[in-house]
């Protein structure tokens, strides 16, 4: 999996390579040694094959140059006050491991290979300073090139990764899409091993959440405004014509989806909390509607499959997948002219999985899954008199009154972004009181009656109407008593 280098970073590195550095002056000032200069000149501005041969001939010398050792400090430490030298050496270091890959294990064999580099990630708080950016690029390159050959744990990499993730997260939180893309591509380079993904997930508030925010922006729904995702109002055609929201470019979207897809390889670890914390299924369903290219559709489907496949996730995630109307969307997708064989296979597998699940569910199961998903929509059971007549008492009593407790929890939220949730909850309360009037006391103890009465003054007309209807049912039976 090789990605093109980000344009800004590539341009920055080329500019630094072209800068003249007064090396002899640096030697006279004691910034670097004569030996340092000799090694630098042997690999600077030479052909790639010559550079590779030089490094392979004396790997210990170049490890000492970059990291330090018995022969002295790293040039990055000795030149700490010379920003121009540090920038140049960071770019040269990246060139060395790219052109002479055998240097990677030699560097990682050092007792403390990251010592000169990690402090540079916090070199300054100035976002214009290129040193932290160049450092992260080198470290991501170094660690990712080590990963394919790493058949056993590497404590030194495991210790360095959280610090690198922490720096990259500051880039993903910026408003500069170029910096965001650099960080996301470096994440992708790093997320090649199970341990790297586990560490990434452990820091998910800083690593995963900003990526999800980018996807929410692309889907046209902020963290606190995602009613569009749950309504499922946009068709595939209209969404594709409208394009992506919030100025999120296709390249950035693809790279973010790629990083989340890599994380989804740990589906049993991340699946439930990705849904609980980020409502990933509603988000990805909406992104599928908007997906402008097969390559983004492929990543969306493959990620969903990775999350829904583990047995530990199915009981929690499959009900939510049906609630957000994923099965219907998959049916629409199958009608499109698709050419990617992996995409087609994943689509077929997902469709079969969800079809098997939905065919085994009763209307009660569907309603329960919707309530337990923490989000309500006007699905058929809510207005079905027969459903309420047959199931009201079961809803109130099943599983230690789990559903009315969850309904109460939903009603206590303000739902500023999606007032229809409150209207639907009041509708359900009205049906429960109507069909099981003897259970009114149970609902009152949960605080449902008091909350419904508060909602009679809500600014939303739909909420006021449904809450008035619910209070009316309560009063009707109160008078009859």
Secondary structure, DSSP 8 states (H G I E B T S, - for coil): ------HHHHHHHHHHHTS---HHHHHHTTSS-HHHHHHHHHHTTS-HHHHHHHHHHTHHHHHHHHHEETTEE-HHHHTTT-HHHHHHHHHHHHHHHHH-THHHHHHHTSTTTTHHHHGGGGS-S-TT-HHHHHHHHHHHHHHHHHHTT--S--HHHHHHHHHHHHHHHHHHTSS-HHHHHHHHHHHHHHTTSHHHHHHHHHTTTTTHHHHHHHHHHHHT-BTTB-HHHHHT-S-HHHHHHH--STT--HHHHHHHHHHHHHHGGGHHHHHHHHHHHH-HHHHHHHHHHH--SHHHHHHHHHHHHHHHHSHHHHHHHHHHHHHTTHHHHHHHHHTS----HHHHHHHHHHHHHHHHHHHT--HHHHHHHHHHTT-----GGGG-HHHHHHHHHHHHHHHHHHHHHHHHHHHHS--TT-THHHHHHHHHHHHHHHH-GGGHHHHHHTTHHHHHHHHTT-S-HHHHHHHHHHHHHHHHHHHH-
